[in-house]
Structure formats: structure tokens, C-alpha cells
Amino acid sequence: MLQIFVVFYLPGLLNLFTWPMMNTGWKWFDDTISTRFLAALVAFIINYAAYFSEIYRGGIESISKGQYEACQVLGLTKSQTFFKVVLMQVVKRIIPPMSNEIITLVKDTSLANTIGVVELMFEGKTFMLTNGLIWPIFYAGAFYLIFVGALTLLFNWLEKKLSYYKV
């Protein structure tokens, strides 16, 4: 949430630039995109790019030196070694942490309503305040629960599919 605040408010406070027109935004595929949405998108991209790059780095470094030496003995180039030997092992190893981060990203999208991005929880809260019903918030929570549950099942299936050496 702090990163979303920093991306949205700090440029204006430092007089670097201000997000143009708080609610209309830039043209993108003949639709207007909210600059609040754009700021939330930038914050999520910066945050999760750092997490994902660290996961990839750890996955690549987890491959033993013997794999590289064996490829060198076979006369493979560095790019052949990476794409034909190392990458397949890395993908198998990074699926669990990547699935955790993707599920966390889905749940973190609800934080975008702190800067006024119209998203699921924002709409549920607005509907609750205007109509006096609390059910929209429960429906939004149920949607998150069902979507995260489906992602969990998908990633569990993918992990089992890639664990072909385990007995």
C-alpha cells in the first residue's frame, strides 16, 4: 500500500510531474485509462518485478555446477546450455514460489482502492454505502476466495505435472 501511495502522490509532492487529469487519463486502445489505475499498475509492476526477478535468479543459481560442466564436455554453447538444459530445471523449481507470488498479487489488487481505483472491493463498498446492504462485500470476498482457490488448484496440478521424477 505504501508503494502505491508513493507512486501516486510522491511525484506531485516533489514537483517532478503530476498525473494528468485524476480520473480521465491517457488514451489507450481508444479507451481512457484512469491515471489512478495507471499509478497502481506501475506500483504493482515495480513491486512484483523485483520479487519475480529474485525468484528467477535463485532458480538459476540453484542449478548445480555439474550441469554446466556436463554441457561443456558435450560441446554445447552457453545459450544451448541455458535453453536446453538449465531452463527446464529452473521452470520446475520456480513454480511453487511463482504461484505464491501470483496468488499474493491477486489478493493485493484490493489495495488499489486506497487511491480511488475502481475495482471489485471499491465497487462493493460503494454499493454497500449507497444501498445499505452488506452483501456486496461478502460477494467480493467470495469472488476472491473462489478465484484464489482456482489458482491454487491450477498451480498444484502444474506442480504435480512437473514433478515427474518424484515417486
N, C-alpha and C positions, 0 to 999 in steps of 0.2 A: 504494500500500500504506500509505503514511503517513497518507493521508486516511482510510482505513478504520480504522486504529488510533485516530486522533484522534476520529472519530465514535463509536467503540465504547467507548474507555477514558476519554477526557477528561471527559465529564460526571460520571462516578463519582469521578474524582480531584478535581474541583472542587466536589464535593458539590452539583451542580446537580440531578441526578436519576440514578437508576441504572436500567438496562434491567431491566424486571421479569422474574423467573424466567429465567435464562440460556438455557434450552432450550425452554420451552413457549411463551411469548409471548402475544400478543393474539389474540383471536378475529377471524377474517376469513373470511366466507362459510362459516361452520360448520367451519372447519379451524383448527388452531392454526398460527401462523407463528412460526418461530424468531426471537427478538429479535436474534440474531446476523445472520440473514438480513436483518432489517429495518435493522440498522445498516449492513450492506454496501449495501443498496438506497439508503439515504439518502446514503451517501458517493458512490455512482455517480451518483445524480441530481444532487447538487450539483456534482460534477466535470464531468459531461458537459453539464449545462445551461449552464455557463459557456462551454465550447467551442462548443456549438451556437449560443448567442446571439451569440457573436463572429463565427461564420461567417455568420449571418443579417445581422448589422449590416454586415459587409464586403460581402456580396452586394447589400444595398440601396444602400449608398453607392457601389457600382461602376457604378450606372446613371447615364448621363451627364445633365447638367443639361438638355440639349436635349430629352430625352424629356419631362421635366416641362413645359418651355416649350411644346412642341408640344401637349401635352394642355391646357394653359391656353388656348392660342389656339383650340383646338377647343371650349372651354367645358366641359370635364369638371371635376367636383368633385375634391377631393383624394382622397376614397375611391374614386371611379371611376378616377382616375389610377392609384392604387396597385393595385387589384384587377384592372383590365382591361389595364393596360399594364406596369407595373413588376413585379408579382408573377410573371408568366410568364417574364420575363427573369431574374429573381432565381433562380427554381427551376432554370432551365437552368444558371446559373453556379455554384450551390452544390452540385450533385450530386457532383462529384469530392471536395471536402473533406468533405462529409457522409458519403460512402461510406467514406472513410478513417477517420473517427471511429467509425462504426458497426462496422467491422471491428476496430478497436482495442478497442472496448467488449466485443465478443465474446471477444477474447483476454484482456482484463483481468478477466473474470469468474473466471478461475482464481485470482486474487489473494485472493478472498474466503475461501479455505481458511485463510488466516493467522489469522483469528479464529474458526475452527472451523465455518464454514458448510459444510454437507454439499452438495457439488457434485461435478462429474464427476472432477476431479483428486483431490479428497479421497477419494471412493469408490475410485478406482483405487489410491491409496496405501494405504488401509485393506485392500483385498483383497490387495494385494501383501504387506503385513506379516503378515496372518493366514494366508495360504496359501503364502507363499514363492515366488510366481510373479511375474515381472516383466512379463508380457504385458498386464495391465490398464492399466499406464501407457502402453504403446505404443498400445493401443486408444484410450485417451483422447486421446493426441496425434494419432492418425489421425482421430478424430472432429473435433477442432479443425481439422485440415488440410482435411478434406473440407468442413466447414461454411464455413470462410473461403474456400475455393476456389469454392464455390457462390455465396456472396455476391459475390465478385469478378466472377464471370461475370454475375450478375444486374445489378450496377452498371455493368459495361462495356456490356451490352446497353442499359440505360437511358440511358447517356451517348450511345451511337450513335443511339438513337431520338430524343433531344432535339437532336442536332446536325444538324438538317435544313438549315441554311444553309451548312454546310461542304461543299466539293466533294471 
